[in-house]
Amino acid sequence: MRYRTAGLGRWTLWTLAAALPLGCAALLLAWRRRRDGQYEEWWRHRERLRANGHHHDLARKGDLFV
């Protein structure tokens, strides 16, 4: 009769091997979304400053704001 010893089985190793890259990908996406959110807020603030006291005309939409 064969006795199994307590240890890591194949499923445990596969689970760990799959969980590590998925966890890293989730952290990367969370960091990227937070960074994109900050960029969007900056862009909206820029548009408010640019439009302050000016009418929106389509000819000026493509101009650079420095």
C-alpha positions, 0 to 999 in steps of 0.5 A, a space after each residue: 500500500 502506498 502512503 501519501 506524505 503531506 506536502 504540496 501537490 500538483 494542484 497547489 503548485 499550479 494554483 500558485 503559478 497561476 495566482 502570481 502573474 494574475 496578482 501582478 497583472 491586477 496590481 498593474 491595472 489598478 496602478 494604471 487606472 489610478 494614474 489615468 484618473 489623475 490625468 483625466 482630472 488634470 485634463 478637465 481642469 485644463 479645459 476649465 482654465 482654458 474656457 474661463 471667460 472665453 466662448 467655446 469655438 471649434 476653431 480654437 479646439 486644436 490649439 495648444 495651451 501653454 
